[in-house]
Amino acid sequence: VGLSRARRLAQGRSISIDLFSTFPVQIDGEPWVQQPCTLSITHHGQVVFLECFL
């Protein structure tokens, strides 16, 4: 079904998604059925990432 590779469509500081009916959602491993709403996704700072090279 083409889910093995992600394809970047756009990049932005914030994204709003309007849901007009119930919709299955999964964030951080916890699934639920979301009621109609507006989902807002925003960037909140930068995270320090440590990487170990062997």
PyMOL Python script that loads the backbone (N, CA, C, O; Angstrom):
from pymol import cmd

cmd.read_pdbstr("""\
ATOM      1  N   VAL A   1       0.817  -1.201   0.000  1.00  0.00           N
ATOM      2  CA  VAL A   1       0.000   0.000   0.000  1.00  0.00           C
ATOM      3  C   VAL A   1       0.858   1.263   0.000  1.00  0.00           C
ATOM      4  O   VAL A   1       0.308   2.358   0.110  1.00  0.00           O
ATOM      5  N   GLY A   2       2.161   1.159  -0.117  1.00  0.00           N
ATOM      6  CA  GLY A   2       3.011   2.335  -0.209  1.00  0.00           C
ATOM      7  C   GLY A   2       3.347   2.995   1.113  1.00  0.00           C
ATOM      8  O   GLY A   2       3.674   4.182   1.142  1.00  0.00           O
ATOM      9  N   LEU A   3       3.275   2.243   2.224  1.00  0.00           N
ATOM     10  CA  LEU A   3       3.554   2.849   3.521  1.00  0.00           C
ATOM     11  C   LEU A   3       4.978   2.597   3.998  1.00  0.00           C
ATOM     12  O   LEU A   3       5.327   2.989   5.111  1.00  0.00           O
ATOM     13  N   SER A   4       5.802   1.959   3.190  1.00  0.00           N
ATOM     14  CA  SER A   4       7.154   1.643   3.629  1.00  0.00           C
ATOM     15  C   SER A   4       8.080   2.855   3.599  1.00  0.00           C
ATOM     16  O   SER A   4       9.106   2.859   4.278  1.00  0.00           O
ATOM     17  N   ARG A   5       7.736   3.879   2.826  1.00  0.00           N
ATOM     18  CA  ARG A   5       8.558   5.088   2.746  1.00  0.00           C
ATOM     19  C   ARG A   5       7.684   6.326   2.912  1.00  0.00           C
ATOM     20  O   ARG A   5       6.610   6.438   2.321  1.00  0.00           O
ATOM     21  N   ALA A   6       8.173   7.247   3.730  1.00  0.00           N
ATOM     22  CA  ALA A   6       7.441   8.504   3.919  1.00  0.00           C
ATOM     23  C   ALA A   6       7.770   9.463   2.783  1.00  0.00           C
ATOM     24  O   ALA A   6       8.880   9.451   2.251  1.00  0.00           O
ATOM     25  N   ARG A   7       6.807  10.285   2.420  1.00  0.00           N
ATOM     26  CA  ARG A   7       7.014  11.295   1.397  1.00  0.00           C
ATOM     27  C   ARG A   7       6.661  12.660   1.983  1.00  0.00           C
ATOM     28  O   ARG A   7       5.524  12.883   2.398  1.00  0.00           O
ATOM     29  N   ARG A   8       7.621  13.559   2.018  1.00  0.00           N
ATOM     30  CA  ARG A   8       7.388  14.894   2.568  1.00  0.00           C
ATOM     31  C   ARG A   8       6.541  15.694   1.575  1.00  0.00           C
ATOM     32  O   ARG A   8       6.912  15.854   0.412  1.00  0.00           O
ATOM     33  N   LEU A   9       5.413  16.187   2.049  1.00  0.00           N
ATOM     34  CA  LEU A   9       4.533  16.994   1.213  1.00  0.00           C
ATOM     35  C   LEU A   9       4.802  18.481   1.387  1.00  0.00           C
ATOM     36  O   LEU A   9       4.756  19.245   0.423  1.00  0.00           O
ATOM     37  N   ALA A  10       5.083  18.884   2.614  1.00  0.00           N
ATOM     38  CA  ALA A  10       5.320  20.292   2.912  1.00  0.00           C
ATOM     39  C   ALA A  10       5.973  20.403   4.280  1.00  0.00           C
ATOM     40  O   ALA A  10       6.100  19.416   5.004  1.00  0.00           O
ATOM     41  N   GLN A  11       6.384  21.613   4.621  1.00  0.00           N
ATOM     42  CA  GLN A  11       6.961  21.877   5.927  1.00  0.00           C
ATOM     43  C   GLN A  11       6.410  23.208   6.405  1.00  0.00           C
ATOM     44  O   GLN A  11       6.343  24.169   5.639  1.00  0.00           O
ATOM     45  N   GLY A  12       6.019  23.266   7.655  1.00  0.00           N
ATOM     46  CA  GLY A  12       5.475  24.516   8.170  1.00  0.00           C
ATOM     47  C   GLY A  12       5.686  24.641   9.661  1.00  0.00           C
ATOM     48  O   GLY A  12       6.078  23.681  10.324  1.00  0.00           O
ATOM     49  N   ARG A  13       5.425  25.827  10.190  1.00  0.00           N
ATOM     50  CA  ARG A  13       5.547  26.056  11.635  1.00  0.00           C
ATOM     51  C   ARG A  13       4.367  25.484  12.393  1.00  0.00           C
ATOM     52  O   ARG A  13       4.507  25.057  13.539  1.00  0.00           O
ATOM     53  N   SER A  14       3.210  25.472  11.762  1.00  0.00           N
ATOM     54  CA  SER A  14       2.022  24.899  12.404  1.00  0.00           C
ATOM     55  C   SER A  14       1.102  24.329  11.336  1.00  0.00           C
ATOM     56  O   SER A  14       1.088  24.784  10.192  1.00  0.00           O
ATOM     57  N   ILE A  15       0.335  23.323  11.737  1.00  0.00           N
ATOM     58  CA  ILE A  15      -0.602  22.654  10.834  1.00  0.00           C
ATOM     59  C   ILE A  15      -1.914  22.492  11.578  1.00  0.00           C
ATOM     60  O   ILE A  15      -1.921  22.103  12.746  1.00  0.00           O
ATOM     61  N   SER A  16      -3.025  22.788  10.915  1.00  0.00           N
ATOM     62  CA  SER A  16      -4.354  22.563  11.481  1.00  0.00           C
ATOM     63  C   SER A  16      -5.108  21.596  10.587  1.00  0.00           C
ATOM     64  O   SER A  16      -5.129  21.750   9.366  1.00  0.00           O
ATOM     65  N   ILE A  17      -5.728  20.596  11.206  1.00  0.00           N
ATOM     66  CA  ILE A  17      -6.504  19.596  10.478  1.00  0.00           C
ATOM     67  C   ILE A  17      -7.915  19.614  11.040  1.00  0.00           C
ATOM     68  O   ILE A  17      -8.115  19.363  12.229  1.00  0.00           O
ATOM     69  N   ASP A  18      -8.896  19.910  10.196  1.00  0.00           N
ATOM     70  CA  ASP A  18     -10.299  19.918  10.612  1.00  0.00           C
ATOM     71  C   ASP A  18     -10.898  18.535  10.405  1.00  0.00           C
ATOM     72  O   ASP A  18     -10.911  18.024   9.284  1.00  0.00           O
ATOM     73  N   LEU A  19     -11.398  17.921  11.485  1.00  0.00           N
ATOM     74  CA  LEU A  19     -12.061  16.620  11.414  1.00  0.00           C
ATOM     75  C   LEU A  19     -13.561  16.855  11.538  1.00  0.00           C
ATOM     76  O   LEU A  19     -14.028  17.417  12.529  1.00  0.00           O
ATOM     77  N   PHE A  20     -14.310  16.423  10.534  1.00  0.00           N
ATOM     78  CA  PHE A  20     -15.747  16.657  10.518  1.00  0.00           C
ATOM     79  C   PHE A  20     -16.556  15.445  10.967  1.00  0.00           C
ATOM     80  O   PHE A  20     -17.774  15.530  11.123  1.00  0.00           O
ATOM     81  N   SER A  21     -15.878  14.316  11.174  1.00  0.00           N
ATOM     82  CA  SER A  21     -16.536  13.114  11.696  1.00  0.00           C
ATOM     83  C   SER A  21     -15.538  12.393  12.600  1.00  0.00           C
ATOM     84  O   SER A  21     -14.385  12.809  12.703  1.00  0.00           O
ATOM     85  N   THR A  22     -15.974  11.316  13.254  1.00  0.00           N
ATOM     86  CA  THR A  22     -15.056  10.573  14.119  1.00  0.00           C
ATOM     87  C   THR A  22     -13.909  10.017  13.282  1.00  0.00           C
ATOM     88  O   THR A  22     -14.073   9.716  12.100  1.00  0.00           O
ATOM     89  N   PHE A  23     -12.739   9.886  13.921  1.00  0.00           N
ATOM     90  CA  PHE A  23     -11.542   9.519  13.186  1.00  0.00           C
ATOM     91  C   PHE A  23     -10.598   8.767  14.120  1.00  0.00           C
ATOM     92  O   PHE A  23     -10.349   9.239  15.230  1.00  0.00           O
ATOM     93  N   PRO A  24     -10.052   7.592  13.705  1.00  0.00           N
ATOM     94  CA  PRO A  24      -9.108   6.869  14.562  1.00  0.00           C
ATOM     95  C   PRO A  24      -7.762   7.602  14.611  1.00  0.00           C
ATOM     96  O   PRO A  24      -7.227   8.001  13.577  1.00  0.00           O
ATOM     97  N   VAL A  25      -7.221   7.774  15.822  1.00  0.00           N
ATOM     98  CA  VAL A  25      -5.972   8.507  16.034  1.00  0.00           C
ATOM     99  C   VAL A  25      -5.068   7.669  16.930  1.00  0.00           C
ATOM    100  O   VAL A  25      -5.545   6.986  17.837  1.00  0.00           O
ATOM    101  N   GLN A  26      -3.752   7.722  16.674  1.00  0.00           N
ATOM    102  CA  GLN A  26      -2.791   7.058  17.551  1.00  0.00           C
ATOM    103  C   GLN A  26      -1.587   7.973  17.728  1.00  0.00           C
ATOM    104  O   GLN A  26      -0.914   8.320  16.758  1.00  0.00           O
ATOM    105  N   ILE A  27      -1.321   8.361  18.970  1.00  0.00           N
ATOM    106  CA  ILE A  27      -0.167   9.194  19.297  1.00  0.00           C
ATOM    107  C   ILE A  27       0.541   8.547  20.481  1.00  0.00           C
ATOM    108  O   ILE A  27      -0.090   8.245  21.494  1.00  0.00           O
ATOM    109  N   ASP A  28       1.826   8.337  20.362  1.00  0.00           N
ATOM    110  CA  ASP A  28       2.634   7.753  21.432  1.00  0.00           C
ATOM    111  C   ASP A  28       2.125   6.369  21.835  1.00  0.00           C
ATOM    112  O   ASP A  28       2.197   6.001  23.008  1.00  0.00           O
ATOM    113  N   GLY A  29       1.607   5.594  20.864  1.00  0.00           N
ATOM    114  CA  GLY A  29       1.197   4.223  21.120  1.00  0.00           C
ATOM    115  C   GLY A  29      -0.178   4.038  21.720  1.00  0.00           C
ATOM    116  O   GLY A  29      -0.595   2.899  21.933  1.00  0.00           O
ATOM    117  N   GLU A  30      -0.901   5.108  22.001  1.00  0.00           N
ATOM    118  CA  GLU A  30      -2.227   5.006  22.619  1.00  0.00           C
ATOM    119  C   GLU A  30      -3.312   5.372  21.609  1.00  0.00           C
ATOM    120  O   GLU A  30      -3.512   6.558  21.343  1.00  0.00           O
ATOM    121  N   PRO A  31      -4.024   4.391  21.033  1.00  0.00           N
ATOM    122  CA  PRO A  31      -5.063   4.697  20.046  1.00  0.00           C
ATOM    123  C   PRO A  31      -6.387   5.088  20.700  1.00  0.00           C
ATOM    124  O   PRO A  31      -6.686   4.665  21.817  1.00  0.00           O
ATOM    125  N   TRP A  32      -7.168   5.890  20.000  1.00  0.00           N
ATOM    126  CA  TRP A  32      -8.524   6.247  20.426  1.00  0.00           C
ATOM    127  C   TRP A  32      -9.307   6.739  19.217  1.00  0.00           C
ATOM    128  O   TRP A  32      -8.726   7.000  18.164  1.00  0.00           O
ATOM    129  N   VAL A  33     -10.614   6.866  19.362  1.00  0.00           N
ATOM    130  CA  VAL A  33     -11.462   7.420  18.313  1.00  0.00           C
ATOM    131  C   VAL A  33     -11.736   8.873  18.680  1.00  0.00           C
ATOM    132  O   VAL A  33     -12.379   9.156  19.691  1.00  0.00           O
ATOM    133  N   GLN A  34     -11.246   9.789  17.855  1.00  0.00           N
ATOM    134  CA  GLN A  34     -11.372  11.218  18.115  1.00  0.00           C
ATOM    135  C   GLN A  34     -12.705  11.730  17.582  1.00  0.00           C
ATOM    136  O   GLN A  34     -13.095  11.417  16.457  1.00  0.00           O
ATOM    137  N   GLN A  35     -13.389  12.507  18.386  1.00  0.00           N
ATOM    138  CA  GLN A  35     -14.631  13.156  17.966  1.00  0.00           C
ATOM    139  C   GLN A  35     -14.294  14.328  17.038  1.00  0.00           C
ATOM    140  O   GLN A  35     -13.145  14.770  17.009  1.00  0.00           O
ATOM    141  N   PRO A  36     -15.274  14.841  16.278  1.00  0.00           N
ATOM    142  CA  PRO A  36     -15.016  15.978  15.387  1.00  0.00           C
ATOM    143  C   PRO A  36     -14.361  17.138  16.141  1.00  0.00           C
ATOM    144  O   PRO A  36     -14.794  17.504  17.234  1.00  0.00           O
ATOM    145  N   CYS A  37     -13.313  17.709  15.541  1.00  0.00           N
ATOM    146  CA  CYS A  37     -12.564  18.782  16.187  1.00  0.00           C
ATOM    147  C   CYS A  37     -11.591  19.383  15.185  1.00  0.00           C
ATOM    148  O   CYS A  37     -11.599  19.019  14.009  1.00  0.00           O
ATOM    149  N   THR A  38     -10.758  20.297  15.647  1.00  0.00           N
ATOM    150  CA  THR A  38      -9.640  20.824  14.874  1.00  0.00           C
ATOM    151  C   THR A  38      -8.358  20.434  15.598  1.00  0.00           C
ATOM    152  O   THR A  38      -8.141  20.832  16.742  1.00  0.00           O
ATOM    153  N   LEU A  39      -7.508  19.654  14.932  1.00  0.00           N
ATOM    154  CA  LEU A  39      -6.214  19.263  15.494  1.00  0.00           C
ATOM    155  C   LEU A  39      -5.186  20.315  15.109  1.00  0.00           C
ATOM    156  O   LEU A  39      -5.065  20.661  13.934  1.00  0.00           O
ATOM    157  N   SER A  40      -4.453  20.820  16.071  1.00  0.00           N
ATOM    158  CA  SER A  40      -3.400  21.803  15.814  1.00  0.00           C
ATOM    159  C   SER A  40      -2.061  21.192  16.198  1.00  0.00           C
ATOM    160  O   SER A  40      -1.876  20.743  17.329  1.00  0.00           O
ATOM    161  N   ILE A  41      -1.133  21.177  15.255  1.00  0.00           N
ATOM    162  CA  ILE A  41       0.199  20.626  15.475  1.00  0.00           C
ATOM    163  C   ILE A  41       1.184  21.773  15.314  1.00  0.00           C
ATOM    164  O   ILE A  41       1.224  22.426  14.272  1.00  0.00           O
ATOM    165  N   THR A  42       1.990  22.019  16.364  1.00  0.00           N
ATOM    166  CA  THR A  42       2.940  23.124  16.315  1.00  0.00           C
ATOM    167  C   THR A  42       4.322  22.659  16.746  1.00  0.00           C
ATOM    168  O   THR A  42       4.463  21.645  17.431  1.00  0.00           O
ATOM    169  N   HIS A  43       5.319  23.393  16.348  1.00  0.00           N
ATOM    170  CA  HIS A  43       6.704  23.136  16.729  1.00  0.00           C
ATOM    171  C   HIS A  43       6.954  23.841  18.055  1.00  0.00           C
ATOM    172  O   HIS A  43       6.612  25.013  18.213  1.00  0.00           O
ATOM    173  N   HIS A  44       7.550  23.133  19.003  1.00  0.00           N
ATOM    174  CA  HIS A  44       7.776  23.722  20.326  1.00  0.00           C
ATOM    175  C   HIS A  44       9.252  23.602  20.691  1.00  0.00           C
ATOM    176  O   HIS A  44       9.634  22.731  21.473  1.00  0.00           O
ATOM    177  N   GLY A  45      10.059  24.457  20.139  1.00  0.00           N
ATOM    178  CA  GLY A  45      11.479  24.462  20.475  1.00  0.00           C
ATOM    179  C   GLY A  45      12.259  23.356  19.780  1.00  0.00           C
ATOM    180  O   GLY A  45      11.747  22.689  18.881  1.00  0.00           O
ATOM    181  N   GLN A  46      13.482  23.175  20.200  1.00  0.00           N
ATOM    182  CA  GLN A  46      14.370  22.182  19.619  1.00  0.00           C
ATOM    183  C   GLN A  46      14.857  21.253  20.720  1.00  0.00           C
ATOM    184  O   GLN A  46      15.135  21.697  21.834  1.00  0.00           O
ATOM    185  N   VAL A  47      14.959  19.974  20.413  1.00  0.00           N
ATOM    186  CA  VAL A  47      15.382  18.970  21.382  1.00  0.00           C
ATOM    187  C   VAL A  47      16.837  18.603  21.117  1.00  0.00           C
ATOM    188  O   VAL A  47      17.237  18.412  19.969  1.00  0.00           O
ATOM    189  N   VAL A  48      17.626  18.506  22.184  1.00  0.00           N
ATOM    190  CA  VAL A  48      19.010  18.067  22.064  1.00  0.00           C
ATOM    191  C   VAL A  48      19.003  16.553  21.896  1.00  0.00           C
ATOM    192  O   VAL A  48      18.363  15.844  22.672  1.00  0.00           O
ATOM    193  N   PHE A  49      19.701  16.064  20.900  1.00  0.00           N
ATOM    194  CA  PHE A  49      19.727  14.636  20.599  1.00  0.00           C
ATOM    195  C   PHE A  49      21.160  14.142  20.722  1.00  0.00           C
ATOM    196  O   PHE A  49      22.058  14.663  20.060  1.00  0.00           O
ATOM    197  N   LEU A  50      21.378  13.144  21.563  1.00  0.00           N
ATOM    198  CA  LEU A  50      22.702  12.555  21.737  1.00  0.00           C
ATOM    199  C   LEU A  50      22.774  11.257  20.953  1.00  0.00           C
ATOM    200  O   LEU A  50      21.838  10.457  20.963  1.00  0.00           O
ATOM    201  N   GLU A  51      23.891  11.058  20.277  1.00  0.00           N
ATOM    202  CA  GLU A  51      24.056   9.852  19.478  1.00  0.00           C
ATOM    203  C   GLU A  51      25.393   9.213  19.827  1.00  0.00           C
ATOM    204  O   GLU A  51      26.409   9.900  19.921  1.00  0.00           O
ATOM    205  N   CYS A  52      25.390   7.905  20.016  1.00  0.00           N
ATOM    206  CA  CYS A  52      26.594   7.163  20.368  1.00  0.00           C
ATOM    207  C   CYS A  52      27.153   6.490  19.116  1.00  0.00           C
ATOM    208  O   CYS A  52      26.447   5.745  18.437  1.00  0.00           O
ATOM    209  N   PHE A  53      28.414   6.753  18.818  1.00  0.00           N
ATOM    210  CA  PHE A  53      29.074   6.108  17.690  1.00  0.00           C
ATOM    211  C   PHE A  53      29.973   5.002  18.224  1.00  0.00           C
ATOM    212  O   PHE A  53      30.803   5.239  19.101  1.00  0.00           O
ATOM    213  N   LEU A  54      29.811   3.817  17.703  1.00  0.00           N
ATOM    214  CA  LEU A  54      30.624   2.677  18.148  1.00  0.00           C
ATOM    215  C   LEU A  54      31.752   2.409  17.194  1.00  0.00           C
ATOM    216  O   LEU A  54      32.537   1.486  17.410  1.00  0.00           O
TER     217      LEU A  54
END
""", "prot")
cmd.dss("prot")
cmd.show_as("cartoon", "prot")
cmd.util.cbc("prot")
cmd.orient("prot")
